[in-house]
Amino acid sequence: MEYKPVMEILDRIINDRTVPKNIRESVERAKNALNSNEEEELKINSAIVILDEISNDPNMPLYTRTQIWNVVSLLEQIRAKKKEKKK
């Protein structure tokens, strides 16, 4: 599964009790979006939007923000690979 590294990071954030609850809930929504039965591009875009939205939360710990940026970067790479395959 190409989402495995992404899911591992998301799970770490979800299980980190030092991360505010609203951020963990948003990360859970992003994870659920990736696990949905939607088109791949739609799943990735939905997750990126959710994560980008919360990355600006002033209550987010810096290390968590870095993890979220890392996930967004990984998702963008996956999306780019999928677009290349379509060509």
N, CA, C and O atoms as a GROMACS GRO file, in nm:
protein
  348
    1MET      N    1   0.086  -0.119   0.000
    1MET     CA    2   0.000   0.000   0.000
    1MET      C    3   0.089   0.124   0.000
    1MET      O    4   0.176   0.140   0.086
    2GLU      N    5   0.066   0.210  -0.096
    2GLU     CA    6   0.153   0.327  -0.108
    2GLU      C    7   0.126   0.432   0.000
    2GLU      O    8   0.206   0.524   0.017
    3TYR      N    9   0.015   0.419   0.071
    3TYR     CA   10  -0.016   0.514   0.178
    3TYR      C   11   0.042   0.474   0.312
    3TYR      O   12   0.024   0.544   0.411
    4LYS      N   13   0.112   0.361   0.318
    4LYS     CA   14   0.159   0.309   0.446
    4LYS      C   15   0.242   0.410   0.526
    4LYS      O   16   0.214   0.430   0.644
    5PRO      N   17   0.344   0.476   0.467
    5PRO     CA   18   0.421   0.573   0.547
    5PRO      C   19   0.334   0.689   0.595
    5PRO      O   20   0.352   0.740   0.705
    6VAL      N   21   0.241   0.730   0.511
    6VAL     CA   22   0.149   0.839   0.547
    6VAL      C   23   0.063   0.797   0.665
    6VAL      O   24   0.049   0.871   0.762
    7MET      N   25   0.007   0.677   0.656
    7MET     CA   26  -0.081   0.628   0.763
    7MET      C   27  -0.006   0.612   0.895
    7MET      O   28  -0.062   0.638   1.001
    8GLU      N   29   0.118   0.570   0.888
    8GLU     CA   30   0.197   0.554   1.010
    8GLU      C   31   0.216   0.688   1.080
    8GLU      O   32   0.204   0.697   1.203
    9ILE      N   33   0.247   0.791   1.004
    9ILE     CA   34   0.265   0.925   1.063
    9ILE      C   35   0.133   0.976   1.118
    9ILE      O   36   0.128   1.031   1.228
   10LEU      N   37   0.026   0.959   1.042
   10LEU     CA   38  -0.106   1.005   1.089
   10LEU      C   39  -0.145   0.933   1.218
   10LEU      O   40  -0.198   0.996   1.309
   11ASP      N   41  -0.119   0.803   1.225
   11ASP     CA   42  -0.150   0.727   1.347
   11ASP      C   43  -0.070   0.778   1.466
   11ASP      O   44  -0.122   0.786   1.577
   12ARG      N   45   0.057   0.812   1.444
   12ARG     CA   46   0.138   0.866   1.553
   12ARG      C   47   0.079   0.996   1.606
   12ARG      O   48   0.075   1.018   1.727
   13ILE      N   49   0.033   1.082   1.516
   13ILE     CA   50  -0.026   1.209   1.558
   13ILE      C   51  -0.156   1.183   1.633
   13ILE      O   52  -0.181   1.243   1.738
   14ILE      N   53  -0.240   1.094   1.580
   14ILE     CA   54  -0.369   1.063   1.643
   14ILE      C   55  -0.349   1.009   1.784
   14ILE      O   56  -0.428   1.039   1.873
   15ASN      N   57  -0.246   0.929   1.805
   15ASN     CA   58  -0.222   0.867   1.935
   15ASN      C   59  -0.136   0.951   2.029
   15ASN      O   60  -0.111   0.909   2.143
   16ASP      N   61  -0.093   1.067   1.984
   16ASP     CA   62  -0.010   1.156   2.066
   16ASP      C   63  -0.101   1.245   2.151
   16ASP      O   64  -0.166   1.336   2.099
   17ARG      N   65  -0.105   1.219   2.279
   17ARG     CA   66  -0.195   1.293   2.369
   17ARG      C   67  -0.148   1.436   2.397
   17ARG      O   68  -0.221   1.514   2.459
   18THR      N   69  -0.029   1.472   2.352
   18THR     CA   70   0.016   1.611   2.369
   18THR      C   71  -0.037   1.701   2.257
   18THR      O   72  -0.025   1.823   2.264
   19VAL      N   73  -0.095   1.639   2.154
   19VAL     CA   74  -0.153   1.715   2.042
   19VAL      C   75  -0.297   1.749   2.080
   19VAL      O   76  -0.371   1.662   2.125
   20PRO      N   77  -0.338   1.875   2.062
   20PRO     CA   78  -0.476   1.913   2.095
   20PRO      C   79  -0.580   1.825   2.023
   20PRO      O   80  -0.559   1.779   1.911
   21LYS      N   81  -0.691   1.804   2.092
   21LYS     CA   82  -0.794   1.713   2.043
   21LYS      C   83  -0.848   1.753   1.906
   21LYS      O   84  -0.870   1.667   1.821
   22ASN      N   85  -0.869   1.883   1.883
   22ASN     CA   86  -0.925   1.925   1.754
   22ASN      C   87  -0.830   1.891   1.639
   22ASN      O   88  -0.875   1.861   1.528
   23ILE      N   89  -0.701   1.897   1.664
   23ILE     CA   90  -0.603   1.862   1.561
   23ILE      C   91  -0.604   1.712   1.537
   23ILE      O   92  -0.601   1.667   1.422
   24ARG      N   93  -0.608   1.634   1.644
   24ARG     CA   94  -0.614   1.488   1.629
   24ARG      C   95  -0.740   1.446   1.553
   24ARG      O   96  -0.736   1.354   1.472
   25GLU      N   97  -0.852   1.514   1.580
   25GLU     CA   98  -0.976   1.482   1.509
   25GLU      C   99  -0.965   1.515   1.360
   25GLU      O  100  -1.015   1.439   1.277
   26SER      N  101  -0.901   1.625   1.328
   26SER     CA  102  -0.882   1.661   1.186
   26SER      C  103  -0.789   1.561   1.117
   26SER      O  104  -0.811   1.525   1.001
   27VAL      N  105  -0.686   1.518   1.186
   27VAL     CA  106  -0.595   1.419   1.130
   27VAL      C  107  -0.671   1.288   1.107
   27VAL      O  108  -0.649   1.220   1.007
   28GLU      N  109  -0.759   1.254   1.199
   28GLU     CA  110  -0.843   1.134   1.183
   28GLU      C  111  -0.932   1.148   1.059
   28GLU      O  112  -0.950   1.051   0.984
   29ARG      N  113  -0.987   1.268   1.037
   29ARG     CA  114  -1.069   1.292   0.917
   29ARG      C  115  -0.986   1.275   0.790
   29ARG      O  116  -1.034   1.218   0.692
   30ALA      N  117  -0.864   1.324   0.791
   30ALA     CA  118  -0.776   1.309   0.675
   30ALA      C  119  -0.746   1.161   0.649
   30ALA      O  120  -0.745   1.116   0.535
   31LYS      N  121  -0.722   1.088   0.756
   31LYS     CA  122  -0.695   0.944   0.743
   31LYS      C  123  -0.817   0.872   0.686
   31LYS      O  124  -0.804   0.787   0.599
   32ASN      N  125  -0.935   0.908   0.736
   32ASN     CA  126  -1.058   0.847   0.685
   32ASN      C  127  -1.080   0.881   0.538
   32ASN      O  128  -1.128   0.797   0.461
   33ALA      N  129  -1.044   1.002   0.499
   33ALA     CA  130  -1.057   1.042   0.358
   33ALA      C  131  -0.969   0.952   0.271
   33ALA      O  132  -1.010   0.910   0.162
   34LEU      N  133  -0.849   0.923   0.318
   34LEU     CA  134  -0.758   0.837   0.240
   34LEU      C  135  -0.807   0.693   0.235
   34LEU      O  136  -0.775   0.621   0.140
   35ASN      N  137  -0.882   0.651   0.335
   35ASN     CA  138  -0.935   0.514   0.338
   35ASN      C  139  -1.070   0.500   0.270
   35ASN      O  140  -1.124   0.390   0.262
   36SER      N  141  -1.125   0.610   0.220
   36SER     CA  142  -1.258   0.606   0.160
   36SER      C  143  -1.254   0.536   0.024
   36SER      O  144  -1.147   0.501  -0.027
   37ASN      N  145  -1.371   0.516  -0.033
   37ASN     CA  146  -1.383   0.448  -0.162
   37ASN      C  147  -1.389   0.546  -0.279
   37ASN      O  148  -1.429   0.509  -0.389
   38GLU      N  149  -1.349   0.669  -0.256
   38GLU     CA  150  -1.350   0.772  -0.361
   38GLU      C  151  -1.236   0.747  -0.460
   38GLU      O  152  -1.152   0.659  -0.440
   39GLU      N  153  -1.235   0.828  -0.567
   39GLU     CA  154  -1.123   0.824  -0.662
   39GLU      C  155  -0.995   0.860  -0.588
   39GLU      O  156  -0.997   0.936  -0.491
   40GLU      N  157  -0.884   0.806  -0.636
   40GLU     CA  158  -0.756   0.831  -0.570
   40GLU      C  159  -0.724   0.980  -0.560
   40GLU      O  160  -0.686   1.029  -0.454
   41GLU      N  161  -0.741   1.051  -0.671
   41GLU     CA  162  -0.706   1.193  -0.670
   41GLU      C  163  -0.794   1.272  -0.573
   41GLU      O  164  -0.746   1.362  -0.505
   42LEU      N  165  -0.921   1.237  -0.566
   42LEU     CA  166  -1.013   1.304  -0.474
   42LEU      C  167  -0.975   1.275  -0.328
   42LEU      O  168  -0.978   1.365  -0.244
   43LYS      N  169  -0.938   1.150  -0.300
   43LYS     CA  170  -0.896   1.114  -0.164
   43LYS      C  171  -0.774   1.195  -0.122
   43LYS      O  172  -0.768   1.250  -0.012
   44ILE      N  173  -0.677   1.200  -0.211
   44ILE     CA  174  -0.553   1.271  -0.180
   44ILE      C  175  -0.580   1.420  -0.161
   44ILE      O  176  -0.532   1.481  -0.066
   45ASN      N  177  -0.657   1.478  -0.253
   45ASN     CA  178  -0.687   1.621  -0.243
   45ASN      C  179  -0.762   1.653  -0.115
   45ASN      O  180  -0.734   1.754  -0.050
   46SER      N  181  -0.858   1.570  -0.078
   46SER     CA  182  -0.935   1.592   0.045
   46SER      C  183  -0.843   1.590   0.167
   46SER      O  184  -0.852   1.677   0.254
   47ALA      N  185  -0.756   1.492   0.173
   47ALA     CA  186  -0.663   1.481   0.286
   47ALA      C  187  -0.569   1.602   0.291
   47ALA      O  188  -0.543   1.655   0.399
   48ILE      N  189  -0.519   1.644   0.176
   48ILE     CA  190  -0.428   1.759   0.173
   48ILE      C  191  -0.499   1.885   0.222
   48ILE      O  192  -0.441   1.962   0.298
   49VAL      N  193  -0.622   1.906   0.179
   49VAL     CA  194  -0.698   2.025   0.221
   49VAL      C  195  -0.717   2.025   0.372
   49VAL      O  196  -0.696   2.127   0.438
   50ILE      N  197  -0.757   1.911   0.428
   50ILE     CA  198  -0.778   1.901   0.572
   50ILE      C  199  -0.649   1.929   0.648
   50ILE      O  200  -0.648   2.007   0.744
   51LEU      N  201  -0.540   1.868   0.605
   51LEU     CA  202  -0.412   1.884   0.674
   51LEU      C  203  -0.357   2.025   0.658
   51LEU      O  204  -0.299   2.080   0.752
   52ASP      N  205  -0.374   2.082   0.540
   52ASP     CA  206  -0.327   2.219   0.518
   52ASP      C  207  -0.402   2.317   0.607
   52ASP      O  208  -0.345   2.412   0.660
   53GLU      N  209  -0.531   2.292   0.622
   53GLU     CA  210  -0.616   2.378   0.705
   53GLU      C  211  -0.567   2.380   0.850
   53GLU      O  212  -0.556   2.486   0.911
   54ILE      N  213  -0.538   2.262   0.904
   54ILE     CA  214  -0.498   2.256   1.045
   54ILE      C  215  -0.352   2.294   1.066
   54ILE      O  216  -0.312   2.322   1.179
   55SER      N  217  -0.272   2.294   0.962
   55SER     CA  218  -0.129   2.324   0.980
   55SER      C  219  -0.106   2.468   1.026
   55SER      O  220   0.002   2.502   1.072
   56ASN      N  221  -0.208   2.552   1.012
   56ASN     CA  222  -0.197   2.691   1.055
   56ASN      C  223  -0.250   2.715   1.196
   56ASN      O  224  -0.253   2.829   1.243
   57ASP      N  225  -0.292   2.609   1.264
   57ASP     CA  226  -0.346   2.622   1.399
   57ASP      C  227  -0.235   2.665   1.495
   57ASP      O  228  -0.132   2.598   1.505
   58PRO      N  229  -0.254   2.777   1.565
   58PRO     CA  230  -0.148   2.827   1.654
   58PRO      C  231  -0.123   2.737   1.775
   58PRO      O  232  -0.018   2.748   1.840
   59ASN      N  233  -0.216   2.648   1.807
   59ASN     CA  234  -0.199   2.559   1.922
   59ASN      C  235  -0.124   2.431   1.889
   59ASN      O  236  -0.098   2.349   1.976
   60MET      N  237  -0.089   2.415   1.763
   60MET     CA  238  -0.022   2.292   1.721
   60MET      C  239   0.125   2.293   1.763
   60MET      O  240   0.196   2.391   1.740
   61PRO      N  241   0.170   2.184   1.826
   61PRO     CA  242   0.313   2.174   1.859
   61PRO      C  243   0.397   2.178   1.730
   61PRO      O  244   0.354   2.128   1.626
   62LEU      N  245   0.515   2.236   1.739
   62LEU     CA  246   0.600   2.252   1.620
   62LEU      C  247   0.635   2.118   1.555
   62LEU      O  248   0.634   2.107   1.433
   63TYR      N  249   0.665   2.017   1.637
   63TYR     CA  250   0.701   1.887   1.579
   63TYR      C  251   0.583   1.825   1.505
   63TYR      O  252   0.602   1.753   1.407
   64THR      N  253   0.462   1.851   1.553
   64THR     CA  254   0.343   1.799   1.485
   64THR      C  255   0.323   1.871   1.352
   64THR      O  256   0.287   1.809   1.252
   65ARG      N  257   0.345   2.001   1.352
   65ARG     CA  258   0.334   2.078   1.227
   65ARG      C  259   0.432   2.023   1.123
   65ARG      O  260   0.398   2.009   1.005
   66THR      N  261   0.553   1.991   1.167
   66THR     CA  262   0.653   1.935   1.076
   66THR      C  263   0.608   1.800   1.022
   66THR      O  264   0.626   1.771   0.904
   67GLN      N  265   0.549   1.718   1.109
   67GLN     CA  266   0.498   1.588   1.065
   67GLN      C  267   0.387   1.606   0.961
   67GLN      O  268   0.382   1.534   0.862
   68ILE      N  269   0.300   1.702   0.984
   68ILE     CA  270   0.189   1.726   0.891
   68ILE      C  271   0.242   1.775   0.757
   68ILE      O  272   0.195   1.732   0.652
   69TRP      N  273   0.340   1.864   0.759
   69TRP     CA  274   0.400   1.910   0.633
   69TRP      C  275   0.464   1.793   0.559
   69TRP      O  276   0.459   1.786   0.436
   70ASN      N  277   0.525   1.703   0.634
   70ASN     CA  278   0.586   1.584   0.574
   70ASN      C  279   0.479   1.498   0.506
   70ASN      O  280   0.500   1.451   0.394
   71VAL      N  281   0.366   1.478   0.572
   71VAL     CA  282   0.257   1.398   0.515
   71VAL      C  283   0.205   1.465   0.388
   71VAL      O  284   0.183   1.398   0.287
   72VAL      N  285   0.184   1.596   0.393
   72VAL     CA  286   0.136   1.668   0.275
   72VAL      C  287   0.234   1.650   0.159
   72VAL      O  288   0.193   1.629   0.045
   73SER      N  289   0.362   1.659   0.188
   73SER     CA  290   0.464   1.640   0.085
   73SER      C  291   0.457   1.499   0.026
   73SER      O  292   0.465   1.483  -0.096
   74LEU      N  293   0.443   1.399   0.111
   74LEU     CA  294   0.431   1.261   0.063
   74LEU      C  295   0.307   1.243  -0.024
   74LEU      O  296   0.312   1.178  -0.128
   75LEU      N  297   0.195   1.302   0.019
   75LEU     CA  298   0.072   1.291  -0.059
   75LEU      C  299   0.085   1.360  -0.194
   75LEU      O  300   0.034   1.311  -0.295
   76GLU      N  301   0.153   1.472  -0.197
   76GLU     CA  302   0.174   1.542  -0.324
   76GLU      C  303   0.262   1.459  -0.418
   76GLU      O  304   0.241   1.460  -0.539
   77GLN      N  305   0.359   1.388  -0.363
   77GLN     CA  306   0.443   1.300  -0.445
   77GLN      C  307   0.360   1.185  -0.502
   77GLN      O  308   0.374   1.150  -0.619
   78ILE      N  309   0.275   1.126  -0.419
   78ILE     CA  310   0.188   1.017  -0.465
   78ILE      C  311   0.096   1.068  -0.576
   78ILE      O  312   0.078   1.001  -0.677
   79ARG      N  313   0.039   1.186  -0.555
   79ARG     CA  314  -0.051   1.245  -0.655
   79ARG      C  315   0.023   1.268  -0.786
   79ARG      O  316  -0.031   1.241  -0.894
   80ALA      N  317   0.145   1.318  -0.779
   80ALA     CA  318   0.225   1.344  -0.900
   80ALA      C  319   0.255   1.213  -0.974
   80ALA      O  320   0.249   1.209  -1.097
   81LYS      N  321   0.287   1.107  -0.900
   81LYS     CA  322   0.314   0.976  -0.963
   81LYS      C  323   0.190   0.925  -1.035
   81LYS      O  324   0.199   0.870  -1.144
   82LYS      N  325   0.074   0.943  -0.972
   82LYS     CA  326  -0.051   0.895  -1.032
   82LYS      C  327  -0.082   0.973  -1.160
   82LYS      O  328  -0.132   0.916  -1.257
   83LYS      N  329  -0.053   1.102  -1.160
   83LYS     CA  330  -0.076   1.183  -1.280
   83LYS      C  331   0.018   1.140  -1.392
   83LYS      O  332  -0.021   1.138  -1.509
   84GLU      N  333   0.141   1.104  -1.357
   84GLU     CA  334   0.238   1.057  -1.456
   84GLU      C  335   0.191   0.926  -1.519
   84GLU      O  336   0.207   0.906  -1.640
   85LYS      N  337   0.134   0.838  -1.439
   85LYS     CA  338   0.086   0.710  -1.490
   85LYS      C  339  -0.030   0.728  -1.586
   85LYS      O  340  -0.047   0.649  -1.679
   86LYS      N  341  -0.111   0.831  -1.564
   86LYS     CA  342  -0.225   0.856  -1.652
   86LYS      C  343  -0.183   0.901  -1.791
   86LYS      O  344  -0.254   0.878  -1.888
   87LYS      N  345  -0.066   0.963  -1.800
   87LYS     CA  346  -0.021   1.017  -1.930
   87LYS      C  347   0.019   0.909  -2.025
   87LYS      O  348   0.059   0.938  -2.138
   0.00000   0.00000   0.00000
